[in-house]
Amino acid sequence: MIIILKEICVITFVITALSFIVASAIALITIRINNKLRRSDLLNSLFEKFFYQDKYAEIRKHIDYSNKHGDLIKQLDEALAKHNNEELEEKCVDFFNFFEFL
């Protein structure tokens, strides 16, 4: 009778240990998946803010098309150096703050 009780205790311990290991593995996998989803949501949100909102469009235009339109980069340069266009300067500050946030 005592031998049977010892065997039951050992079997119970083994089952409990295996259950703990399996549950821990499932928890770790779930945490990794959730972290990847959160990262992808964050990147998607940043992409939408940068490309689909008009807040950064003007500064992007100045930087992207500076080779084709030299006057755009001159406007940006003058706004930053001479402080003669506060609106453009503020947009530029917002643009660079976006990357500082990243």
ZAMARGU-4260 file (C-alpha; in steps of 0.2 Angstrom, whole numbers, plus 5000, padded with zeros to 4 digits):
<rodrens>
0) 5000/5000/5000 | 5014/5012/5004 | 5023/5008/4988 | 5007/5012/4978 | 5006/5029/4987
5) 5024/5033/4984 | 5021/5029/4965 | 5005/5039/4965 | 5015/5054/4973 | 5029/5052/4960
10) 5017/5051/4945 | 5008/5066/4952 | 5024/5076/4954 | 5029/5071/4936 | 5013/5077/4929
15) 5013/5093/4939 | 5031/5097/4933 | 5027/5093/4915 | 5011/5104/4916 | 5021/5118/4923
20) 5034/5116/4909 | 5021/5116/4895 | 5011/5130/4903 | 5027/5141/4904 | 5032/5137/4886
25) 5014/5142/4880 | 5015/5158/4890 | 5032/5163/4883 | 5026/5160/4865 | 5011/5170/4869
30) 5021/5184/4876 | 5033/5184/4860 | 5018/5185/4848 | 5010/5199/4858 | 5026/5209/4858
35) 5028/5207/4839 | 5010/5212/4836 | 5013/5228/4847 | 5029/5232/4838 | 5020/5230/4821
40) 5006/5241/4827 | 5018/5254/4833 | 5027/5254/4816 | 5011/5255/4807 | 5005/5269/4817
45) 5022/5279/4814 | 5021/5275/4795 | 5003/5282/4794 | 5008/5298/4804 | 5023/5301/4793
50) 5016/5297/4776 | 4997/5299/4777 | 4995/5315/4788 | 4999/5332/4781 | 5008/5338/4796
55) 5025/5332/4788 | 5021/5333/4770 | 5028/5350/4766 | 5045/5347/4774 | 5046/5330/4766
60) 5042/5338/4749 | 5057/5351/4752 | 5069/5337/4756 | 5063/5324/4744 | 5062/5335/4729
65) 5077/5347/4733 | 5087/5339/4718 | 5073/5343/4706 | 5068/5360/4713 | 5083/5369/4721
70) 5071/5383/4726 | 5063/5372/4739 | 5079/5368/4748 | 5083/5386/4747 | 5067/5391/4756
75) 5070/5378/4769 | 5088/5384/4772 | 5082/5402/4773 | 5069/5398/4785 | 5081/5390/4796
80) 5096/5401/4795 | 5087/5418/4794 | 5071/5414/4803 | 5061/5423/4790 | 5047/5410/4789
85) 5041/5405/4806 | 5028/5393/4799 | 5040/5383/4789 | 5053/5383/4803 | 5040/5376/4815
90) 5035/5363/4802 | 5053/5358/4801 | 5055/5358/4820 | 5040/5346/4821 | 5048/5335/4807
95) 5064/5333/4816 | 5055/5330/4833 | 5046/5316/4825 | 5063/5308/4821 | 5070/5312/4838
100) 5055/5303/4845 | 5060/5288/4835
</rodrens>
